[in-house]
Amino acid sequence: MGFSVFNFSPSIMAGVRGQNYAQPTPIQEQAIPPVLEGRDVLGLAQTGTGKTAAFALPILQRLSAGPRGVIRALVVAPTRELAEQIRANFAALGQHTGLRAIAVYGGVSAGAQAHGLKGRAEIVVACPGRLLDHMGQGNFIAKNVEVLVLDEADQMFDMGFLPDVRKILARLPATRQTLLFSATMPDALRGLAHECLKNPVTVQVKHTEALATVSHALYPVVEHLKTPLLLELIRRAGSESILVFTKTKHRAKRVAEKVKAAGWSSADLQGNLSQNRRKAAMDGFRSGNIHVLVATDIAARGIDVSQITHVINYDITDTPEAYVHRIGRTGRAAKTGDAYTLVTANDDAMIRVIERKLGKIIERRTLDNFDYRAGPPNSGQKGSHGPSHGGAHAPSAPRPPHAGGGGASGRPFWRKRRRPH
């Protein structure tokens, strides 16, 4: 079915066509009707499933009628990148409606935001901390809010925003429509959902499964060869848009520097950067001027770049849900993508947890002609530092046991494992 089944107004359908949306995704198909009816909705879906449009389109439809210049819809999101992405989606889908959306988050001047909040926008997309600041200063007038969206609610919980979210809820009109979207439902978040949702419709779309459009595999390697293996994977990928994830801010910066030294345009995206530098990194990645973006999980749910062809986990995630979110940054918009995870012997326990959650064994792979026997730096063994410039081959050596065939993916790294249960 097409979007015409929802009976959106001509101005909203013009926005839908402008974004080249043809068929609604499963989350859109299931969530849009109850949202249009004014029902509260609990949506459980992984990243990359189209849930922003699932709430943005019916909100735009609702706000097309009624007063202008007052805040009528509030979306609360955990990160600046996600807030800006949601605002951009509202702007694109609602460009013919005359409705205005602004983003409110820390790291930039609050003055311009205060000006936008006072009679210039109907939709506000905000991070919790800065929103509370504006509420305390009287810049955010909540009395006309008709719809509240809590997006990526589990991420807000993980980042410690739950107390702030409860403070925000206490300042909003009790009579409102509330939509809560999350990839997982931990017990503390279930309690919040019970508090803020009234007789909700639950929409659940394979929220713990990897996207069918993503081919993902594990690459076993010793710790000191992670960087050389990463550089070789980047070289063989031959892609213009690769997203690399690391566990820490320091590691993201260091890995980005290694990638840049090897000859690729690269930038890091992590919490120690100013908002201007974070924005510059994202803008460069979206435009294609930055080939490889190295990020911490702050970006896992805030990057909506449909042309990402490869995700590489330099470090494995701490949870199976985070694994699904990370690899879901590729294979978006009905395109296909590849996700590689570099793993060491220390990661075996988490691998088993992820495989149990997914209900299947993840393929192991190795690279042909990569020197898995190279010693650590300063060991005196040739090849210990990996490629030294713009994608050179790692020095060759006799292939390790189980080494696979050629190409970027190699052949499966076969190892007897128990089936997940």
Contacts in CASP RR format, 6 or more apart in sequence:
PFRMAT RR
TARGET T0000
AUTHOR 0000-0000-0000
METHOD contacts of the structure
MODEL  1
MGFSVFNFSPSIMAGVRGQNYAQPTPIQEQAIPPVLEGRDVLGLAQTGTG
KTAAFALPILQRLSAGPRGVIRALVVAPTRELAEQIRANFAALGQHTGLR
AIAVYGGVSAGAQAHGLKGRAEIVVACPGRLLDHMGQGNFIAKNVEVLVL
DEADQMFDMGFLPDVRKILARLPATRQTLLFSATMPDALRGLAHECLKNP
VTVQVKHTEALATVSHALYPVVEHLKTPLLLELIRRAGSESILVFTKTKH
RAKRVAEKVKAAGWSSADLQGNLSQNRRKAAMDGFRSGNIHVLVATDIAA
RGIDVSQITHVINYDITDTPEAYVHRIGRTGRAAKTGDAYTLVTANDDAM
IRVIERKLGKIIERRTLDNFDYRAGPPNSGQKGSHGPSHGGAHAPSAPRP
PHAGGGGASGRPFWRKRRRPH
1 23 0 8 1.000
1 24 0 8 1.000
1 29 0 8 1.000
2 22 0 8 1.000
2 23 0 8 1.000
2 24 0 8 1.000
3 13 0 8 1.000
3 16 0 8 1.000
3 21 0 8 1.000
3 24 0 8 1.000
3 57 0 8 1.000
4 13 0 8 1.000
6 24 0 8 1.000
6 32 0 8 1.000
6 33 0 8 1.000
6 36 0 8 1.000
6 57 0 8 1.000
6 58 0 8 1.000
8 16 0 8 1.000
8 57 0 8 1.000
8 61 0 8 1.000
9 61 0 8 1.000
9 64 0 8 1.000
9 97 0 8 1.000
11 64 0 8 1.000
11 94 0 8 1.000
11 96 0 8 1.000
11 97 0 8 1.000
11 98 0 8 1.000
12 57 0 8 1.000
12 60 0 8 1.000
12 61 0 8 1.000
12 64 0 8 1.000
12 93 0 8 1.000
12 94 0 8 1.000
12 96 0 8 1.000
12 97 0 8 1.000
14 95 0 8 1.000
14 96 0 8 1.000
15 92 0 8 1.000
15 93 0 8 1.000
15 94 0 8 1.000
15 95 0 8 1.000
15 96 0 8 1.000
16 57 0 8 1.000
16 93 0 8 1.000
18 92 0 8 1.000
19 92 0 8 1.000
19 93 0 8 1.000
21 53 0 8 1.000
24 32 0 8 1.000
25 49 0 8 1.000
25 50 0 8 1.000
25 54 0 8 1.000
26 49 0 8 1.000
26 205 0 8 1.000
26 206 0 8 1.000
27 43 0 8 1.000
27 45 0 8 1.000
27 49 0 8 1.000
27 50 0 8 1.000
27 51 0 8 1.000
27 54 0 8 1.000
27 203 0 8 1.000
27 205 0 8 1.000
28 50 0 8 1.000
28 51 0 8 1.000
28 53 0 8 1.000
28 54 0 8 1.000
28 57 0 8 1.000
30 203 0 8 1.000
30 205 0 8 1.000
31 41 0 8 1.000
31 43 0 8 1.000
31 51 0 8 1.000
31 54 0 8 1.000
31 55 0 8 1.000
31 203 0 8 1.000
32 54 0 8 1.000
32 57 0 8 1.000
32 58 0 8 1.000
34 41 0 8 1.000
34 201 0 8 1.000
34 203 0 8 1.000
35 41 0 8 1.000
35 54 0 8 1.000
35 55 0 8 1.000
35 58 0 8 1.000
35 59 0 8 1.000
35 177 0 8 1.000
35 179 0 8 1.000
36 58 0 8 1.000
36 61 0 8 1.000
36 62 0 8 1.000
38 62 0 8 1.000
38 177 0 8 1.000
39 177 0 8 1.000
39 199 0 8 1.000
39 200 0 8 1.000
39 201 0 8 1.000
40 177 0 8 1.000
40 178 0 8 1.000
40 179 0 8 1.000
40 197 0 8 1.000
40 198 0 8 1.000
40 199 0 8 1.000
40 200 0 8 1.000
40 201 0 8 1.000
41 55 0 8 1.000
41 179 0 8 1.000
41 180 0 8 1.000
41 197 0 8 1.000
41 200 0 8 1.000
41 201 0 8 1.000
41 202 0 8 1.000
41 203 0 8 1.000
42 180 0 8 1.000
42 182 0 8 1.000
42 193 0 8 1.000
42 197 0 8 1.000
42 200 0 8 1.000
42 201 0 8 1.000
42 202 0 8 1.000
42 203 0 8 1.000
43 51 0 8 1.000
43 179 0 8 1.000
43 180 0 8 1.000
43 181 0 8 1.000
43 182 0 8 1.000
43 202 0 8 1.000
43 203 0 8 1.000
43 204 0 8 1.000
43 205 0 8 1.000
44 181 0 8 1.000
44 182 0 8 1.000
44 183 0 8 1.000
44 184 0 8 1.000
44 185 0 8 1.000
44 202 0 8 1.000
44 203 0 8 1.000
44 204 0 8 1.000
44 205 0 8 1.000
44 207 0 8 1.000
45 51 0 8 1.000
45 181 0 8 1.000
45 183 0 8 1.000
45 203 0 8 1.000
45 204 0 8 1.000
45 205 0 8 1.000
45 206 0 8 1.000
45 207 0 8 1.000
46 183 0 8 1.000
46 205 0 8 1.000
46 206 0 8 1.000
46 207 0 8 1.000
46 208 0 8 1.000
46 209 0 8 1.000
46 211 0 8 1.000
46 324 0 8 1.000
46 325 0 8 1.000
46 328 0 8 1.000
47 183 0 8 1.000
47 300 0 8 1.000
47 301 0 8 1.000
47 324 0 8 1.000
47 325 0 8 1.000
47 328 0 8 1.000
47 329 0 8 1.000
48 211 0 8 1.000
48 304 0 8 1.000
48 328 0 8 1.000
48 329 0 8 1.000
48 332 0 8 1.000
49 205 0 8 1.000
49 211 0 8 1.000
51 151 0 8 1.000
51 181 0 8 1.000
52 85 0 8 1.000
52 86 0 8 1.000
52 89 0 8 1.000
52 151 0 8 1.000
52 304 0 8 1.000
53 89 0 8 1.000
53 93 0 8 1.000
54 181 0 8 1.000
55 75 0 8 1.000
55 149 0 8 1.000
55 151 0 8 1.000
55 179 0 8 1.000
55 181 0 8 1.000
56 86 0 8 1.000
56 89 0 8 1.000
56 90 0 8 1.000
56 93 0 8 1.000
57 93 0 8 1.000
59 73 0 8 1.000
59 90 0 8 1.000
59 123 0 8 1.000
59 147 0 8 1.000
59 149 0 8 1.000
60 90 0 8 1.000
60 93 0 8 1.000
60 94 0 8 1.000
60 97 0 8 1.000
60 99 0 8 1.000
62 73 0 8 1.000
62 146 0 8 1.000
62 147 0 8 1.000
63 72 0 8 1.000
63 73 0 8 1.000
63 97 0 8 1.000
63 99 0 8 1.000
63 122 0 8 1.000
63 123 0 8 1.000
63 146 0 8 1.000
64 97 0 8 1.000
64 99 0 8 1.000
66 72 0 8 1.000
67 144 0 8 1.000
68 98 0 8 1.000
68 99 0 8 1.000
68 122 0 8 1.000
69 100 0 8 1.000
69 119 0 8 1.000
69 120 0 8 1.000
69 121 0 8 1.000
69 122 0 8 1.000
70 119 0 8 1.000
70 122 0 8 1.000
70 141 0 8 1.000
70 144 0 8 1.000
71 117 0 8 1.000
71 119 0 8 1.000
71 121 0 8 1.000
71 122 0 8 1.000
71 123 0 8 1.000
71 124 0 8 1.000
71 140 0 8 1.000
71 141 0 8 1.000
71 142 0 8 1.000
71 144 0 8 1.000
71 145 0 8 1.000
72 122 0 8 1.000
72 123 0 8 1.000
72 144 0 8 1.000
72 145 0 8 1.000
72 146 0 8 1.000
72 147 0 8 1.000
73 122 0 8 1.000
73 123 0 8 1.000
73 124 0 8 1.000
73 145 0 8 1.000
73 146 0 8 1.000
73 147 0 8 1.000
73 148 0 8 1.000
73 149 0 8 1.000
74 123 0 8 1.000
74 124 0 8 1.000
74 126 0 8 1.000
74 142 0 8 1.000
74 145 0 8 1.000
74 147 0 8 1.000
74 148 0 8 1.000
74 149 0 8 1.000
74 172 0 8 1.000
75 83 0 8 1.000
75 86 0 8 1.000
75 123 0 8 1.000
75 124 0 8 1.000
75 125 0 8 1.000
75 126 0 8 1.000
75 148 0 8 1.000
75 149 0 8 1.000
75 151 0 8 1.000
76 126 0 8 1.000
76 127 0 8 1.000
76 128 0 8 1.000
76 131 0 8 1.000
76 148 0 8 1.000
76 149 0 8 1.000
76 150 0 8 1.000
76 151 0 8 1.000
76 156 0 8 1.000
76 165 0 8 1.000
76 168 0 8 1.000
77 83 0 8 1.000
77 86 0 8 1.000
77 125 0 8 1.000
77 126 0 8 1.000
77 127 0 8 1.000
77 151 0 8 1.000
77 152 0 8 1.000
77 156 0 8 1.000
78 127 0 8 1.000
78 128 0 8 1.000
78 151 0 8 1.000
78 152 0 8 1.000
78 155 0 8 1.000
78 156 0 8 1.000
78 159 0 8 1.000
78 161 0 8 1.000
78 301 0 8 1.000
79 127 0 8 1.000
79 155 0 8 1.000
79 298 0 8 1.000
79 299 0 8 1.000
79 301 0 8 1.000
79 302 0 8 1.000
80 103 0 8 1.000
80 105 0 8 1.000
80 106 0 8 1.000
80 107 0 8 1.000
80 127 0 8 1.000
80 275 0 8 1.000
80 278 0 8 1.000
81 269 0 8 1.000
81 278 0 8 1.000
81 282 0 8 1.000
81 298 0 8 1.000
81 299 0 8 1.000
81 302 0 8 1.000
81 303 0 8 1.000
82 151 0 8 1.000
82 152 0 8 1.000
82 301 0 8 1.000
82 302 0 8 1.000
83 103 0 8 1.000
83 104 0 8 1.000
83 105 0 8 1.000
83 125 0 8 1.000
83 126 0 8 1.000
83 127 0 8 1.000
84 103 0 8 1.000
84 105 0 8 1.000
84 125 0 8 1.000
84 279 0 8 1.000
85 302 0 8 1.000
85 303 0 8 1.000
85 304 0 8 1.000
86 103 0 8 1.000
86 125 0 8 1.000
86 151 0 8 1.000
87 101 0 8 1.000
87 102 0 8 1.000
87 103 0 8 1.000
87 123 0 8 1.000
87 125 0 8 1.000
89 304 0 8 1.000
90 99 0 8 1.000
90 101 0 8 1.000
90 123 0 8 1.000
90 125 0 8 1.000
91 101 0 8 1.000
99 122 0 8 1.000
99 123 0 8 1.000
100 120 0 8 1.000
100 121 0 8 1.000
100 122 0 8 1.000
100 123 0 8 1.000
101 121 0 8 1.000
101 122 0 8 1.000
101 123 0 8 1.000
101 124 0 8 1.000
101 125 0 8 1.000
102 113 0 8 1.000
102 116 0 8 1.000
102 117 0 8 1.000
102 120 0 8 1.000
102 121 0 8 1.000
102 123 0 8 1.000
102 124 0 8 1.000
102 125 0 8 1.000
103 124 0 8 1.000
103 125 0 8 1.000
103 126 0 8 1.000
104 113 0 8 1.000
104 117 0 8 1.000
104 124 0 8 1.000
104 125 0 8 1.000
104 126 0 8 1.000
104 127 0 8 1.000
104 130 0 8 1.000
104 131 0 8 1.000
104 134 0 8 1.000
104 140 0 8 1.000
105 126 0 8 1.000
105 127 0 8 1.000
105 130 0 8 1.000
105 275 0 8 1.000
106 127 0 8 1.000
106 129 0 8 1.000
106 130 0 8 1.000
106 275 0 8 1.000
107 274 0 8 1.000
107 275 0 8 1.000
108 275 0 8 1.000
108 276 0 8 1.000
110 130 0 8 1.000
110 133 0 8 1.000
110 134 0 8 1.000
113 130 0 8 1.000
113 134 0 8 1.000
113 139 0 8 1.000
114 134 0 8 1.000
114 137 0 8 1.000
114 139 0 8 1.000
117 124 0 8 1.000
117 134 0 8 1.000
117 139 0 8 1.000
117 140 0 8 1.000
117 141 0 8 1.000
118 139 0 8 1.000
118 141 0 8 1.000
124 131 0 8 1.000
124 140 0 8 1.000
126 134 0 8 1.000
128 156 0 8 1.000
128 161 0 8 1.000
128 164 0 8 1.000
128 165 0 8 1.000
128 168 0 8 1.000
129 161 0 8 1.000
129 164 0 8 1.000
131 140 0 8 1.000
131 168 0 8 1.000
132 164 0 8 1.000
132 167 0 8 1.000
132 168 0 8 1.000
134 140 0 8 1.000
135 142 0 8 1.000
135 168 0 8 1.000
135 171 0 8 1.000
142 171 0 8 1.000
142 172 0 8 1.000
142 173 0 8 1.000
143 173 0 8 1.000
145 172 0 8 1.000
145 173 0 8 1.000
145 176 0 8 1.000
146 173 0 8 1.000
146 176 0 8 1.000
146 177 0 8 1.000
147 176 0 8 1.000
147 177 0 8 1.000
147 178 0 8 1.000
147 179 0 8 1.000
148 169 0 8 1.000
148 172 0 8 1.000
148 176 0 8 1.000
148 177 0 8 1.000
148 178 0 8 1.000
148 179 0 8 1.000
148 196 0 8 1.000
149 178 0 8 1.000
149 179 0 8 1.000
149 180 0 8 1.000
149 181 0 8 1.000
150 156 0 8 1.000
150 165 0 8 1.000
150 178 0 8 1.000
150 179 0 8 1.000
150 180 0 8 1.000
150 181 0 8 1.000
150 182 0 8 1.000
150 196 0 8 1.000
151 181 0 8 1.000
152 181 0 8 1.000
152 182 0 8 1.000
152 183 0 8 1.000
152 301 0 8 1.000
153 180 0 8 1.000
153 181 0 8 1.000
153 182 0 8 1.000
153 189 0 8 1.000
153 192 0 8 1.000
153 193 0 8 1.000
154 182 0 8 1.000
154 183 0 8 1.000
154 184 0 8 1.000
154 185 0 8 1.000
154 186 0 8 1.000
154 189 0 8 1.000
154 321 0 8 1.000
155 183 0 8 1.000
155 301 0 8 1.000
156 162 0 8 1.000
156 165 0 8 1.000
157 186 0 8 1.000
157 188 0 8 1.000
157 189 0 8 1.000
157 192 0 8 1.000
162 188 0 8 1.000
162 189 0 8 1.000
162 192 0 8 1.000
165 192 0 8 1.000
166 192 0 8 1.000
166 195 0 8 1.000
169 195 0 8 1.000
169 196 0 8 1.000
178 196 0 8 1.000
178 197 0 8 1.000
178 198 0 8 1.000
178 200 0 8 1.000
180 192 0 8 1.000
180 193 0 8 1.000
180 196 0 8 1.000
180 197 0 8 1.000
180 200 0 8 1.000
182 189 0 8 1.000
182 207 0 8 1.000
183 207 0 8 1.000
183 208 0 8 1.000
183 321 0 8 1.000
183 324 0 8 1.000
183 325 0 8 1.000
184 207 0 8 1.000
184 208 0 8 1.000
184 321 0 8 1.000
185 193 0 8 1.000
193 200 0 8 1.000
208 320 0 8 1.000
208 321 0 8 1.000
208 324 0 8 1.000
208 357 0 8 1.000
208 358 0 8 1.000
209 324 0 8 1.000
209 358 0 8 1.000
210 216 0 8 1.000
210 324 0 8 1.000
210 327 0 8 1.000
210 328 0 8 1.000
210 339 0 8 1.000
210 358 0 8 1.000
211 327 0 8 1.000
211 328 0 8 1.000
211 331 0 8 1.000
211 332 0 8 1.000
213 331 0 8 1.000
213 332 0 8 1.000
213 334 0 8 1.000
213 335 0 8 1.000
213 336 0 8 1.000
213 337 0 8 1.000
214 311 0 8 1.000
214 327 0 8 1.000
214 328 0 8 1.000
214 330 0 8 1.000
214 331 0 8 1.000
214 336 0 8 1.000
214 337 0 8 1.000
214 338 0 8 1.000
214 339 0 8 1.000
215 336 0 8 1.000
215 337 0 8 1.000
215 338 0 8 1.000
215 339 0 8 1.000
216 327 0 8 1.000
216 338 0 8 1.000
216 339 0 8 1.000
216 340 0 8 1.000
216 341 0 8 1.000
216 362 0 8 1.000
216 363 0 8 1.000
217 338 0 8 1.000
217 339 0 8 1.000
217 340 0 8 1.000
217 341 0 8 1.000
217 362 0 8 1.000
217 363 0 8 1.000
217 364 0 8 1.000
217 365 0 8 1.000
217 409 0 8 1.000
218 340 0 8 1.000
218 341 0 8 1.000
218 343 0 8 1.000
218 351 0 8 1.000
218 362 0 8 1.000
218 363 0 8 1.000
218 364 0 8 1.000
218 365 0 8 1.000
218 413 0 8 1.000
219 229 0 8 1.000
219 233 0 8 1.000
219 340 0 8 1.000
219 341 0 8 1.000
219 342 0 8 1.000
219 343 0 8 1.000
219 364 0 8 1.000
219 365 0 8 1.000
219 366 0 8 1.000
219 367 0 8 1.000
219 413 0 8 1.000
220 343 0 8 1.000
220 344 0 8 1.000
220 364 0 8 1.000
220 366 0 8 1.000
220 413 0 8 1.000
221 229 0 8 1.000
221 342 0 8 1.000
221 343 0 8 1.000
221 344 0 8 1.000
221 372 0 8 1.000
222 344 0 8 1.000
222 372 0 8 1.000
223 344 0 8 1.000
224 375 0 8 1.000
224 376 0 8 1.000
224 377 0 8 1.000
224 384 0 8 1.000
225 372 0 8 1.000
225 374 0 8 1.000
225 375 0 8 1.000
225 386 0 8 1.000
226 314 0 8 1.000
226 342 0 8 1.000
226 344 0 8 1.000
227 255 0 8 1.000
227 258 0 8 1.000
227 386 0 8 1.000
228 370 0 8 1.000
228 371 0 8 1.000
228 374 0 8 1.000
228 383 0 8 1.000
228 385 0 8 1.000
228 386 0 8 1.000
228 387 0 8 1.000
228 394 0 8 1.000
229 342 0 8 1.000
229 367 0 8 1.000
229 370 0 8 1.000
229 394 0 8 1.000
230 244 0 8 1.000
230 255 0 8 1.000
230 258 0 8 1.000
230 259 0 8 1.000
230 312 0 8 1.000
230 314 0 8 1.000
230 342 0 8 1.000
231 258 0 8 1.000
231 259 0 8 1.000
231 262 0 8 1.000
231 386 0 8 1.000
231 387 0 8 1.000
231 391 0 8 1.000
231 394 0 8 1.000
232 367 0 8 1.000
232 370 0 8 1.000
232 386 0 8 1.000
232 387 0 8 1.000
232 391 0 8 1.000
232 393 0 8 1.000
232 394 0 8 1.000
233 310 0 8 1.000
233 312 0 8 1.000
233 340 0 8 1.000
233 367 0 8 1.000
233 408 0 8 1.000
234 242 0 8 1.000
234 259 0 8 1.000
234 262 0 8 1.000
234 264 0 8 1.000
234 292 0 8 1.000
234 312 0 8 1.000
234 391 0 8 1.000
235 387 0 8 1.000
235 390 0 8 1.000
235 391 0 8 1.000
235 392 0 8 1.000
235 393 0 8 1.000
236 367 0 8 1.000
236 407 0 8 1.000
236 408 0 8 1.000
237 309 0 8 1.000
237 310 0 8 1.000
237 338 0 8 1.000
237 408 0 8 1.000
238 408 0 8 1.000
239 291 0 8 1.000
239 309 0 8 1.000
239 310 0 8 1.000
240 288 0 8 1.000
240 291 0 8 1.000
240 307 0 8 1.000
240 309 0 8 1.000
241 285 0 8 1.000
241 288 0 8 1.000
241 291 0 8 1.000
241 305 0 8 1.000
241 307 0 8 1.000
241 308 0 8 1.000
241 309 0 8 1.000
241 310 0 8 1.000
242 291 0 8 1.000
242 292 0 8 1.000
242 293 0 8 1.000
242 308 0 8 1.000
242 309 0 8 1.000
242 310 0 8 1.000
242 311 0 8 1.000
242 312 0 8 1.000
243 285 0 8 1.000
243 292 0 8 1.000
243 293 0 8 1.000
243 295 0 8 1.000
243 299 0 8 1.000
243 303 0 8 1.000
243 305 0 8 1.000
243 308 0 8 1.000
243 310 0 8 1.000
243 311 0 8 1.000
243 312 0 8 1.000
243 329 0 8 1.000
243 330 0 8 1.000
244 255 0 8 1.000
244 259 0 8 1.000
244 292 0 8 1.000
244 293 0 8 1.000
244 294 0 8 1.000
244 295 0 8 1.000
244 311 0 8 1.000
244 312 0 8 1.000
244 313 0 8 1.000
244 314 0 8 1.000
245 294 0 8 1.000
245 295 0 8 1.000
245 296 0 8 1.000
245 297 0 8 1.000
245 299 0 8 1.000
245 300 0 8 1.000
245 311 0 8 1.000
245 312 0 8 1.000
245 313 0 8 1.000
245 314 0 8 1.000
245 315 0 8 1.000
245 317 0 8 1.000
245 326 0 8 1.000
246 252 0 8 1.000
246 255 0 8 1.000
246 294 0 8 1.000
246 295 0 8 1.000
246 296 0 8 1.000
246 314 0 8 1.000
246 315 0 8 1.000
247 296 0 8 1.000
247 314 0 8 1.000
247 315 0 8 1.000
247 318 0 8 1.000
248 296 0 8 1.000
249 270 0 8 1.000
249 271 0 8 1.000
249 272 0 8 1.000
249 296 0 8 1.000
251 314 0 8 1.000
251 315 0 8 1.000
252 268 0 8 1.000
252 269 0 8 1.000
252 270 0 8 1.000
252 294 0 8 1.000
252 295 0 8 1.000
252 296 0 8 1.000
253 268 0 8 1.000
253 270 0 8 1.000
253 272 0 8 1.000
253 294 0 8 1.000
255 268 0 8 1.000
255 294 0 8 1.000
255 314 0 8 1.000
256 266 0 8 1.000
256 267 0 8 1.000
256 268 0 8 1.000
256 292 0 8 1.000
256 294 0 8 1.000
257 266 0 8 1.000
259 266 0 8 1.000
259 292 0 8 1.000
259 294 0 8 1.000
260 266 0 8 1.000
261 389 0 8 1.000
262 387 0 8 1.000
262 388 0 8 1.000
262 389 0 8 1.000
262 390 0 8 1.000
262 391 0 8 1.000
263 389 0 8 1.000
263 390 0 8 1.000
263 391 0 8 1.000
264 291 0 8 1.000
264 292 0 8 1.000
264 390 0 8 1.000
264 391 0 8 1.000
265 289 0 8 1.000
265 290 0 8 1.000
265 291 0 8 1.000
265 292 0 8 1.000
266 290 0 8 1.000
266 291 0 8 1.000
266 292 0 8 1.000
266 293 0 8 1.000
266 294 0 8 1.000
267 280 0 8 1.000
267 281 0 8 1.000
267 284 0 8 1.000
267 285 0 8 1.000
267 290 0 8 1.000
267 292 0 8 1.000
267 293 0 8 1.000
267 294 0 8 1.000
268 281 0 8 1.000
268 293 0 8 1.000
268 294 0 8 1.000
268 295 0 8 1.000
269 278 0 8 1.000
269 281 0 8 1.000
269 282 0 8 1.000
269 293 0 8 1.000
269 294 0 8 1.000
269 295 0 8 1.000
269 296 0 8 1.000
269 298 0 8 1.000
269 299 0 8 1.000
270 295 0 8 1.000
270 296 0 8 1.000
270 298 0 8 1.000
271 278 0 8 1.000
271 296 0 8 1.000
271 298 0 8 1.000
273 281 0 8 1.000
281 290 0 8 1.000
281 293 0 8 1.000
282 293 0 8 1.000
282 303 0 8 1.000
284 290 0 8 1.000
285 293 0 8 1.000
285 303 0 8 1.000
285 305 0 8 1.000
286 305 0 8 1.000
288 307 0 8 1.000
293 299 0 8 1.000
293 303 0 8 1.000
294 314 0 8 1.000
295 303 0 8 1.000
297 317 0 8 1.000
297 322 0 8 1.000
297 326 0 8 1.000
300 322 0 8 1.000
300 325 0 8 1.000
300 326 0 8 1.000
300 329 0 8 1.000
301 325 0 8 1.000
303 329 0 8 1.000
304 332 0 8 1.000
305 329 0 8 1.000
305 332 0 8 1.000
306 332 0 8 1.000
306 333 0 8 1.000
306 335 0 8 1.000
307 335 0 8 1.000
308 329 0 8 1.000
308 330 0 8 1.000
308 331 0 8 1.000
308 332 0 8 1.000
308 337 0 8 1.000
309 330 0 8 1.000
309 337 0 8 1.000
309 338 0 8 1.000
310 330 0 8 1.000
310 337 0 8 1.000
310 338 0 8 1.000
310 339 0 8 1.000
310 340 0 8 1.000
311 326 0 8 1.000
311 327 0 8 1.000
311 328 0 8 1.000
311 329 0 8 1.000
311 330 0 8 1.000
311 337 0 8 1.000
311 338 0 8 1.000
311 339 0 8 1.000
311 340 0 8 1.000
312 339 0 8 1.000
312 340 0 8 1.000
312 341 0 8 1.000
312 342 0 8 1.000
313 323 0 8 1.000
313 326 0 8 1.000
313 327 0 8 1.000
313 339 0 8 1.000
313 340 0 8 1.000
313 341 0 8 1.000
313 342 0 8 1.000
314 342 0 8 1.000
315 342 0 8 1.000
316 323 0 8 1.000
316 341 0 8 1.000
316 342 0 8 1.000
316 343 0 8 1.000
316 347 0 8 1.000
316 350 0 8 1.000
316 351 0 8 1.000
317 323 0 8 1.000
317 326 0 8 1.000
317 350 0 8 1.000
317 354 0 8 1.000
318 350 0 8 1.000
319 353 0 8 1.000
320 353 0 8 1.000
320 354 0 8 1.000
320 356 0 8 1.000
320 357 0 8 1.000
320 358 0 8 1.000
321 357 0 8 1.000
323 341 0 8 1.000
323 354 0 8 1.000
324 358 0 8 1.000
326 339 0 8 1.000
327 339 0 8 1.000
328 339 0 8 1.000
330 337 0 8 1.000
330 338 0 8 1.000
330 339 0 8 1.000
331 337 0 8 1.000
338 408 0 8 1.000
338 409 0 8 1.000
340 365 0 8 1.000
341 362 0 8 1.000
343 351 0 8 1.000
351 362 0 8 1.000
352 420 0 8 1.000
354 362 0 8 1.000
355 361 0 8 1.000
355 362 0 8 1.000
355 417 0 8 1.000
355 420 0 8 1.000
356 420 0 8 1.000
356 421 0 8 1.000
357 420 0 8 1.000
358 420 0 8 1.000
359 420 0 8 1.000
360 420 0 8 1.000
361 417 0 8 1.000
361 419 0 8 1.000
361 420 0 8 1.000
363 412 0 8 1.000
363 413 0 8 1.000
364 412 0 8 1.000
364 413 0 8 1.000
364 414 0 8 1.000
364 415 0 8 1.000
365 404 0 8 1.000
365 409 0 8 1.000
365 410 0 8 1.000
365 411 0 8 1.000
365 412 0 8 1.000
365 413 0 8 1.000
366 372 0 8 1.000
366 400 0 8 1.000
366 402 0 8 1.000
366 403 0 8 1.000
366 404 0 8 1.000
366 410 0 8 1.000
366 411 0 8 1.000
366 413 0 8 1.000
367 403 0 8 1.000
367 404 0 8 1.000
367 406 0 8 1.000
367 407 0 8 1.000
367 410 0 8 1.000
368 399 0 8 1.000
368 403 0 8 1.000
368 404 0 8 1.000
368 405 0 8 1.000
368 406 0 8 1.000
368 407 0 8 1.000
368 410 0 8 1.000
368 411 0 8 1.000
369 393 0 8 1.000
369 394 0 8 1.000
369 396 0 8 1.000
369 399 0 8 1.000
369 406 0 8 1.000
370 394 0 8 1.000
370 403 0 8 1.000
371 383 0 8 1.000
371 386 0 8 1.000
371 394 0 8 1.000
371 395 0 8 1.000
371 396 0 8 1.000
371 397 0 8 1.000
372 397 0 8 1.000
372 399 0 8 1.000
372 400 0 8 1.000
372 403 0 8 1.000
373 397 0 8 1.000
373 398 0 8 1.000
373 400 0 8 1.000
374 381 0 8 1.000
374 382 0 8 1.000
374 383 0 8 1.000
374 384 0 8 1.000
374 386 0 8 1.000
374 394 0 8 1.000
374 395 0 8 1.000
374 397 0 8 1.000
375 381 0 8 1.000
375 383 0 8 1.000
375 384 0 8 1.000
376 384 0 8 1.000
377 384 0 8 1.000
377 385 0 8 1.000
378 384 0 8 1.000
382 395 0 8 1.000
383 394 0 8 1.000
383 395 0 8 1.000
386 394 0 8 1.000
386 395 0 8 1.000
387 393 0 8 1.000
387 394 0 8 1.000
402 413 0 8 1.000
402 414 0 8 1.000
402 415 0 8 1.000
404 410 0 8 1.000
404 411 0 8 1.000
404 412 0 8 1.000
404 413 0 8 1.000
405 411 0 8 1.000
END
